[in-house]
Amino acid sequence: MNAVSTLNPLPPCPPGMEHIQRLYDARHGRYAAKLMPGELYVSLNGEVLVTTLGSCISACVFDPVTGHGGMNHFMLPIQAANARPWGDGVAGNSNRYGNWAMTCLIETMLRYGSRPTDLQIKIFGGARMTLGGTENVGLRNIEFVREYLRETGLPVLAEDVAEDYARRVVFDTENGRVWVKRLRHLRNQTISEREVAYSRRVRDLAAAGMRIPDMASGSLPGDLVRFPR
């Protein structure tokens, strides 16, 4: 990806999402938005959405009627209702929790003209990546997102979850297609270490209401799987 193109101006985005990193992708001939943990983005202009997942979950939501698509990236299943801050907007810390990240993503899609019956949802991630512990955060995330979608009456069109490897997810919001690169050689290394460190920072900083810093993710070789419409 390249920096912002002078020949192709940055397309508008929903208010509150201006902080998401977007770079011009010459291969696709469009802009691509790169999501970090605790972020979500809804594209109104056919952008490509990209993220890297370990135990985290991303839901890719596409509406073939409006042509809009969105993705989130949450790390933990549920934020307690009495937590502060709770539900602090599309750019807030709450989006690292599944209950807020899913609600915020779907409500944003509906705000821009989608109907629940038109939404096509695919879920990815939830790998067992924990180092030095027995808690399977990935499984908890999978159980949460499936239950959330079941309770809201939104069917899952496709999924690639669990196992013990990281994934790089590329979501083309122009047509709803998703590609997943399975990063098997990272299963006990980079992504695991990043998520453990990030999880500790979440616990340490949440009580102070501070913005959680980005967890960097990279583009690495692996098995590529396509999830068409």
LINWOGI-V227035 format. One record per residue. BURIAL is 1 if it has 16 or more other C-alpha atoms within 10 Angstrom, else 0. D_CENTER is the distance of its C-alpha to the mean C-alpha in Angstrom with 1 decimal. Layout:
# LINWOGI-V227035
burial:BURIAL d_center:D_CENTER
burial:BURIAL d_center:D_CENTER
This chain:
# LINWOGI-V227035
burial:0 d_center:19.1
burial:0 d_center:21.6
burial:0 d_center:21.9
burial:0 d_center:22.2
burial:0 d_center:24.7
burial:0 d_center:27.9
burial:0 d_center:28.6
burial:0 d_center:25.3
burial:0 d_center:24.4
burial:0 d_center:20.9
burial:0 d_center:20.1
burial:0 d_center:19.8
burial:0 d_center:16.6
burial:0 d_center:16.4
burial:0 d_center:18.0
burial:0 d_center:16.2
burial:1 d_center:13.5
burial:0 d_center:16.1
burial:0 d_center:14.9
burial:1 d_center:11.9
burial:0 d_center:13.3
burial:1 d_center:14.6
burial:1 d_center:17.1
burial:1 d_center:19.4
burial:1 d_center:18.9
burial:0 d_center:22.4
burial:0 d_center:21.8
burial:0 d_center:20.0
burial:0 d_center:22.1
burial:1 d_center:19.3
burial:1 d_center:16.9
burial:1 d_center:13.6
burial:1 d_center:10.8
burial:1 d_center:9.3
burial:1 d_center:6.3
burial:1 d_center:7.5
burial:1 d_center:7.1
burial:1 d_center:7.8
burial:1 d_center:6.7
burial:1 d_center:6.0
burial:1 d_center:8.2
burial:1 d_center:10.6
burial:1 d_center:13.0
burial:1 d_center:16.5
burial:1 d_center:18.0
burial:1 d_center:16.6
burial:1 d_center:14.5
burial:1 d_center:12.5
burial:1 d_center:8.7
burial:1 d_center:8.2
burial:1 d_center:6.4
burial:1 d_center:8.4
burial:1 d_center:8.1
burial:1 d_center:11.2
burial:1 d_center:11.6
burial:1 d_center:8.1
burial:1 d_center:6.3
burial:1 d_center:3.6
burial:1 d_center:5.9
burial:1 d_center:7.3
burial:1 d_center:10.2
burial:1 d_center:13.2
burial:1 d_center:16.6
burial:1 d_center:19.4
burial:0 d_center:21.9
burial:0 d_center:20.5
burial:1 d_center:18.6
burial:1 d_center:15.5
burial:1 d_center:11.9
burial:1 d_center:8.6
burial:1 d_center:4.8
burial:1 d_center:3.1
burial:1 d_center:2.6
burial:1 d_center:6.2
burial:1 d_center:9.2
burial:1 d_center:12.1
burial:1 d_center:13.1
burial:1 d_center:15.4
burial:1 d_center:16.7
burial:0 d_center:20.4
burial:0 d_center:21.8
burial:0 d_center:24.3
burial:0 d_center:22.0
burial:0 d_center:22.3
burial:1 d_center:20.4
burial:1 d_center:18.8
burial:1 d_center:16.8
burial:0 d_center:17.3
burial:0 d_center:15.6
burial:1 d_center:12.5
burial:1 d_center:13.1
burial:1 d_center:14.3
burial:1 d_center:13.9
burial:1 d_center:13.4
burial:1 d_center:9.7
burial:1 d_center:9.5
burial:1 d_center:11.1
burial:1 d_center:10.1
burial:1 d_center:13.1
burial:1 d_center:12.4
burial:1 d_center:8.7
burial:1 d_center:9.7
burial:0 d_center:12.9
burial:1 d_center:12.0
burial:1 d_center:9.7
burial:1 d_center:12.6
burial:0 d_center:15.3
burial:1 d_center:14.3
burial:1 d_center:14.5
burial:0 d_center:17.8
burial:0 d_center:19.0
burial:0 d_center:19.0
burial:0 d_center:21.1
burial:1 d_center:19.2
burial:0 d_center:20.9
burial:0 d_center:19.3
burial:0 d_center:21.4
burial:0 d_center:20.0
burial:1 d_center:16.3
burial:1 d_center:15.2
burial:1 d_center:12.2
burial:1 d_center:10.9
burial:1 d_center:9.1
burial:1 d_center:8.6
burial:1 d_center:9.2
burial:1 d_center:11.5
burial:1 d_center:14.0
burial:1 d_center:17.1
burial:1 d_center:16.9
burial:1 d_center:19.1
burial:0 d_center:22.1
burial:0 d_center:25.3
burial:0 d_center:24.4
burial:0 d_center:24.4
burial:0 d_center:21.6
burial:0 d_center:18.9
burial:1 d_center:15.8
burial:1 d_center:13.8
burial:1 d_center:16.3
burial:1 d_center:16.1
burial:1 d_center:12.4
burial:1 d_center:13.3
burial:0 d_center:16.3
burial:1 d_center:14.7
burial:1 d_center:12.2
burial:0 d_center:15.2
burial:0 d_center:17.5
burial:1 d_center:15.6
burial:0 d_center:15.5
burial:0 d_center:19.1
burial:0 d_center:20.3
burial:0 d_center:19.0
burial:0 d_center:20.5
burial:1 d_center:17.5
burial:0 d_center:17.9
burial:1 d_center:15.4
burial:0 d_center:16.4
burial:1 d_center:15.2
burial:0 d_center:13.4
burial:1 d_center:13.4
burial:1 d_center:13.2
burial:1 d_center:15.5
burial:1 d_center:18.0
burial:1 d_center:18.3
burial:1 d_center:16.6
burial:1 d_center:13.5
burial:1 d_center:11.5
burial:1 d_center:10.6
burial:1 d_center:8.7
burial:1 d_center:10.3
burial:1 d_center:10.0
burial:1 d_center:13.3
burial:1 d_center:13.4
burial:1 d_center:17.2
burial:1 d_center:17.8
burial:1 d_center:14.8
burial:1 d_center:15.1
burial:1 d_center:12.5
burial:1 d_center:13.7
burial:1 d_center:12.8
burial:1 d_center:14.8
burial:1 d_center:15.8
burial:1 d_center:16.7
burial:0 d_center:19.5
burial:0 d_center:21.5
burial:1 d_center:18.8
burial:1 d_center:18.8
burial:1 d_center:21.1
burial:0 d_center:20.8
burial:0 d_center:18.5
burial:1 d_center:15.0
burial:1 d_center:17.0
burial:1 d_center:18.9
burial:0 d_center:16.1
burial:1 d_center:14.4
burial:1 d_center:17.8
burial:0 d_center:18.7
burial:1 d_center:15.6
burial:0 d_center:16.2
burial:0 d_center:19.8
burial:0 d_center:19.0
burial:1 d_center:16.9
burial:0 d_center:20.1
burial:0 d_center:22.5
burial:0 d_center:21.1
burial:1 d_center:19.8
burial:0 d_center:23.5
burial:0 d_center:24.3
burial:0 d_center:21.5
burial:0 d_center:20.6
burial:0 d_center:17.5
burial:1 d_center:15.6
burial:0 d_center:15.6
burial:0 d_center:12.9
burial:0 d_center:12.7
burial:0 d_center:13.5
burial:1 d_center:12.3
burial:0 d_center:14.7
burial:0 d_center:15.5
burial:0 d_center:17.8
burial:0 d_center:19.8
burial:1 d_center:19.3
burial:0 d_center:19.7
burial:0 d_center:18.1
burial:0 d_center:17.5
burial:0 d_center:17.2
burial:1 d_center:15.9
burial:0 d_center:18.0
burial:0 d_center:18.3
